[in-house]
Amino acid sequence: MTKVQAATAKDLKLIRKMLQSKINELMAEVGKTVVDMAGNEEKLPDMNDRASQEADLNLEIRMRERERKLIVKMKEAIERIDDGTYGVCEECGESIGVKRLMARPVTTLCIECKTIEEKRQKMQGRTPELLPAFFAD
């Protein structure tokens, strides 16, 4: 295993700030979506227009659900920062490198354990859930 640079208190403060900022941004989007959906009650006479509107609504709901899951992961990461367990791999117990934490703040696995997990998933024919690259893991 390669020795990685662990996060400092300053790094943790920055990561916590990034996570909280992203949570606030996503929560603002949720609010806009609710307002948009409430105001989008028009009855379209054309079946194609209605189908298109329904497809757009379904896409919006799926995106918001993914964002909701991401918010949960980010809040859990903030809790780990606060309780002092952030940056420790759940599999091997080693420190997760600060570069990895900055790139993927919600990660709970070091790069070695994540690589093993991805290989295992690939062999089982599963693919990880798609999330924005910054927060995937």
C-alpha positions in Angstrom: 0.0 0.0 0.0 1.2 3.5 -0.8 1.5 6.0 2.0 -0.9 8.9 1.3 -1.0 12.4 2.9 -3.8 12.5 5.4 -6.1 15.5 5.6 -5.1 18.3 8.0 -7.5 20.3 10.2 -7.4 23.0 7.6 -8.2 20.5 4.8 -11.2 19.2 6.8 -12.5 22.7 7.3 -12.3 23.4 3.6 -14.0 20.1 2.7 -16.8 20.7 5.2 -17.3 24.1 3.7 -17.4 22.7 0.2 -20.0 20.0 1.3 -22.2 22.5 3.1 -22.1 24.8 0.1 -23.1 22.0 -2.3 -25.9 21.0 0.0 -27.2 24.6 0.1 -27.0 24.7 -3.7 -29.0 21.5 -4.2 -31.6 22.4 -1.6 -32.2 25.7 -3.5 -32.7 23.7 -6.7 -35.2 21.4 -4.9 -37.2 24.5 -3.8 -37.2 25.8 -7.4 -38.4 22.4 -8.7 -41.3 22.3 -6.3 -42.4 25.8 -7.3 -42.1 24.9 -11.0 -44.0 21.7 -10.6 -46.8 23.4 -8.7 -47.1 26.0 -11.4 -47.0 23.5 -14.2 -50.6 22.3 -14.0 -51.6 23.3 -17.5 -53.8 20.8 -19.5 -52.3 20.2 -22.9 -54.7 19.1 -25.6 -52.2 17.4 -27.8 -51.2 13.9 -26.7 -47.6 14.4 -27.8 -47.3 17.6 -25.8 -48.7 15.8 -22.7 -46.3 12.9 -23.2 -43.4 15.2 -23.6 -44.3 17.1 -20.5 -44.7 13.8 -18.6 -41.3 12.6 -19.7 -39.7 15.9 -18.6 -41.4 15.7 -15.2 -40.2 12.1 -14.8 -36.6 13.1 -15.6 -36.8 16.0 -13.2 -38.1 13.7 -10.4 -35.3 11.1 -11.1 -32.7 13.9 -11.0 -34.0 15.2 -7.7 -34.0 11.7 -6.2 -30.3 11.3 -7.1 -29.6 14.7 -5.6 -31.5 13.7 -2.5 -29.3 10.7 -2.1 -26.2 12.9 -2.7 -27.4 15.3 0.1 -27.7 12.4 2.5 -24.1 11.3 1.6 -22.8 14.8 2.1 -24.5 15.2 5.5 -23.0 11.8 6.5 -19.6 13.1 5.5 -20.1 16.2 7.5 -21.0 14.1 10.5 -17.8 12.0 10.0 -15.8 15.3 9.9 -17.5 16.4 13.1 -17.0 13.1 15.0 -13.4 12.6 13.8 -13.9 9.5 11.7 -13.7 11.3 8.3 -10.9 10.3 6.0 -10.6 6.8 7.3 -11.3 3.9 4.9 -14.2 1.8 6.0 -12.6 -1.4 4.6 -9.0 -1.3 5.7 -8.9 1.4 8.3 -6.1 3.3 6.5 -6.2 7.1 5.9 -7.8 8.2 2.7 -5.5 10.6 0.9 -6.3 14.3 1.0 -6.2 14.5 -2.8 -8.9 11.8 -3.0 -11.0 13.5 -0.3 -10.8 16.9 -2.1 -11.8 15.2 -5.4 -14.5 13.0 -3.9 -15.5 14.4 -0.5 -18.2 11.8 0.2 -15.9 8.8 -0.3 -15.6 6.3 2.4 -13.0 4.1 0.8 -9.3 4.6 0.0 -8.3 4.3 -3.6 -7.0 0.7 -3.2 -10.2 -0.5 -1.6 -12.3 1.3 -4.1 -10.4 -0.2 -7.0 -11.0 -3.7 -5.5 -14.7 -2.9 -5.1 -15.1 -1.7 -8.7 -13.3 -4.9 -10.0 -15.7 -7.0 -7.9 -18.7 -5.1 -9.2 -17.5 -5.5 -12.8 -17.1 -9.2 -12.3 -20.6 -9.4 -11.0 -21.9 -7.4 -13.9 -23.0 -4.5 -11.8 -22.1 -0.9 -12.4 -22.0 1.9 -9.8 -24.9 4.4 -9.6 -24.2 7.4 -11.8 -23.5 10.5 -9.7 -21.7 13.7 -10.6 -17.9 12.8 -10.8 -17.1 15.2 -7.9 -19.3 13.3 -5.5 -19.4 9.7 -6.9 -18.3 6.8 -4.7 
